[in-house]
Amino acid sequence: MNNIYFTATLDAAAWGAELAVGDGPPRIYLVEPLGEFEDDPNVTDKRFPGNPTRSYRSRHPLRGVGELTDWSGHSPEQLRTIRDNLARLAAAGAAHIED
């Protein structure tokens, strides 16, 4: 990928952590962008006009300043629903990320 993706909302960060690929526990890191960044076109104006998720991307590094350890994730039912929907999009060839 050409960009680093980040968000300023806890809910969007939780979704990102819970849906990330890997075997470890979901984690949310606190970061500071070290350069220019823009609205993430994968969610803004396509799905959520006006960027209410406050989702961004950058080609510049981010500085890790901490980890948020006291957060609650989504219910198993919500996770199953979103994973099923993402699998359907992938099977239909519609899970493209504009990077």
N, C-alpha and C positions, 0 to 999 in steps of 0.2 A: 504494500500500500504506500501511497505517496504522502499521506497525511496522518496526523495524530488527532484522534477524536476525543472531545471532552465536553462536559456539561456543567452547568451551574445549579442544577436542581437535584435534590436528593432522590426523587423518584426516578428520574432518567438515569442517574448514576447507579441506582439499585438494579434497574433493568439491564444496564450494560454489564454490571458485575455478575448478575445471575445468569445471563445468556452467553457470557464469554466462554470460549473454548478452553478446555484444560481440565486437569484432574483435581486441582487444589480448591480450597474454599473460596467463595466469592469475596472480593476485596474492593474497597473504595479508597482511592488515594486522593489526597488534597494536593492540587498542583497550581502553579503559576505559569502562564504562558510567557515565553521569553522573546516573542516576536509577534508579528502580525497574525491575526486569526480572522476567520469569517464564519458566518452562519453555516451550519452543516446542511447542504442542499438535499441530503437524503431524507431529512425529516421536515425541514422548513419549507413552506410554500407548497410542497407536494402533499404532505400529510397534515401539518399543523401550521397554517398560515400565521405569520407574525412571530414565529419562534417562541411559543410559550414554554417549550421544554428547555430553552436557553442552551441549545446544543450547538457546538462549534467544531471547527477543524483548523489545523495549522500545519504548515510545512516546517515550522520552527520547533525547537525543543521546548519541553515543559520542564519546570523544576518541581520535583517532588518535595513537598513541605510537611507531609504527614500522612497518616492513615486514619480514616474514620472507622472506628471499631464498634461503636454503639449505634447500630442501625438495624431496622427490621426489614426483611425482604417481603416479597409477594407470597401469596398463598400457593400451595402446590397446585391447586386448580387453575389459578391465573397463569402460573408458569407452564403448565401442560397445554393450556389453550394457546398461549403465544408461541410455544414451540411447535405445536401442530400447525398453526397458521404459517409460521416461517417455513416449515417443511413443505406445505402446499405451494407456497410461493416459489421455493427452490425447484420443486418438481415441475412447475409450470414455466420455469425459466424467467421468473419475474423477481428474483431476489438479488438483482443487480445493485451494487454499491457504486455510486458516482464518486470516484476518487480522483 
